[in-house]
Amino acid sequence: MNEMFPISSETAQKVWGNFDRELIHKLKPLPEEERNDVRLEILSHLYESMANAPINAGEDAQYHNEDVRLINAISNLGSPDEYLEPLIADILLYQKASKGNPVAIWNGLRNSAKKGLMHALATLVLGMGYFWVIMIFIMSLMHMVNPDVGIWFYPGGEVSLSFEAQPGATQWLTEWFSLVGIVGSALAYWGLSKLLSFFIAKIK
């Protein structure tokens, strides 16, 4: 038994080893670094729970109670599927969203909206951000075929995103709109994905 979790009883060592092997198997979907972090956190919690349980007096009480306390601690944790599956799903969602995966972003926004009013408002803001980023990206591509597609400014200060020329208005960056729009929307998409992944991590 490693020095971090010293267990004396042979029976408790076997129980601990079986639990650890099951834990390693359940955490296989995660990358190695996250897998090790989660495993260490759960084992530390388990050992602390076992160590803080009361020890009964009597001959060989330390060994006997070590077995019982470990089994009780494992039982108190509950079924690994109950606490590991949601945790693994959240970690994988966080990683995919941070890389800009559209499905993960959608699921992250949907999960966030279920957390309450503040999360729903944050989801609305992020959702609108993604909407405008995608809109600018599409318009930037269309501008290469139709130069009239773009952003138009009116003398009174109004702004219009239009797919055709606007009489009396001035087009913004007529020659560079596609390049600026594609690069800008890509950077904005990356930034929103990082913000969403940070938000997912905070609400887990």
N, C-alpha and C positions, 0 to 999 in steps of 0.2 A: 504494500500500500504506500502511495507516495507520501512524502513528508508533509505536504500541505494538509492532508486529511488523514491523520494517524488513527487507525482503528485496530484495536487489539484482538477482538474476538474473531476466530477463524470463520465462524458462521456469518458474522456481520460483514467480514471482508468479501465473502462469496455473494451475499445479498447486494453489497455495494457494487461489486464488479458486474453483476448481472444488470443492475440499474444503469450503470455507466455505459455498458455495451448497447443497451436499448436506446439510451440517449444519443449516442453517436450515430446509430442507425437512423433514428428519427430526424436528426439534423443534417443528413447527407445532402438535401437539396440546397443548403446554404454554402456560400463560398467559405474557404478554410478559415479566414480570419474571423468572420462573423460566427461560424460554427464553434470555434474555440472560445470566443467570448461568451456566447450563450451557454455553452456547456459548463464553463467555469463558474458562471453566475448561478446556475441551477445547483451545481454540486456544492458550492459555498453555502447557498441557502439551505440545502438539505443537511449539510454537516452542522451548521449553526443551530438548526432546529433540533437535531438529534443531541447535540452537546448541551443545549440549554434545558433539556427535559430532565425532570427529577430522577435521581438514582435511589432505588430502594436499598435499605440496609440488609446485611446478611452475608453468608458465605458465598463467594463467587458472584456477589451481586453486580460488580462492575461488568463482568462478561455477559451475564444473563441479561442485564438491563440494557447493555449496549445493543444486543440483538433486537430486543423489544423496542427500544427507542428508535432505532434505525427503521424498523418496519413501520412503526407508527408515523415517523416523519415522512416516509415515502407515501404512506396511505393518505396523510394530510395534504400532500401535494396534489393528489387526485390523479386521474388518468392522464398520461403524457399527451394523448391526442387532444385533450381538452385545453391544455395551456400551450402546447407546442405548435399545433397547426395554425391558430390565429397569429401567433408570434412569427412563425416562418413566413406566412402569407404577407404580413405587414412589412417584414424586412425585404422580401423579394419585390413587393410593390414599390417600396421606397427606392430600391436600386434601379428598377426599370423606369420609374418616373423621372429620376435624376438624369437618366440617359435620354429622355425625350420620347420614350415609348408611348404612342398615342393611346393604346388600350389601357396601359397602366395609369396614364394621366386621367383618362375618363373614370376609371375605377377609383382613383385617389380623390377626385372631385366628388364623386357620388358618395364615397364613404365619409368624406368630410362633411357633406351636407346633412348627414344623418346624426351628427354629433350635437346639434342644438342651433340656436339662433345665430350666435357669433360665428360658428363654423359655416353656417349656411350663407351668411353675408360674405365671409372670406371666399367661399366657393363661388359666389356670384361674381365677385371682383376678379378672381382668377379666370373664371369661365369667360367673362367679357374680354379679358386680356388675350386669351387664346383665340377668341372669335376675331378680334381685330388683327392679330398677328397673321392668322390664316387668310383673312380678307386681303391684307396688304400683299401677302405673298402671291395670291392668285392674281391680283391686279397687276403686280410686277411682271408676271409671266405673260399676261394678256397684252401689256403695254408693248412688248416686243413685236406683237402682230398688229396691234392697233395703237398708234402713238397717242390717240385722244384719251385713252384710259389712263386715269391718274388722279391727282389731287389738284383741285381748282380753288383759287382764292378770288373772292369778290371784293370790289372796292370798299364795301361797308364793313369788311372784316370777317364775313362768313366764309366757311370752308366746306367744300363739297368733295366727297369721293364719288367719282363718276366714271361710267363706262363709255361716255361720249363727250364731245366738246361742249363747253358751257359758254353761251354767248355773254359777253361782257365780263368774263372772268379770265384770270391769268393762271396758266398751268404751272405747277411747281416742278422744277427740275425735269424739264421736257426730255432732254437727252440722257439724263443719268437716272431717271426714276427707276428703271428696271434693276440696275445694279445696286443702287442704294436700298431699294425696297427688298430685294432678295437677301442681301447681306444683313440689313437691319432686322428683318422679320426672323431670320435664322438666329441671330444673336438674342432677340427678344424671346423667341421660343425656348432657347437654351436657358435664359435667365428665369423664365416662368417655371420651367421644369425643375430647376434647382430650388426655387422658392416653394414649389408644391411639395417636393421631396422633403424639405426642411419642415414644412407644415405637417406632413404625414407623420414624420418622426415625433413631433411634439404632441400629436393627439393619439398615439398608440396606447 
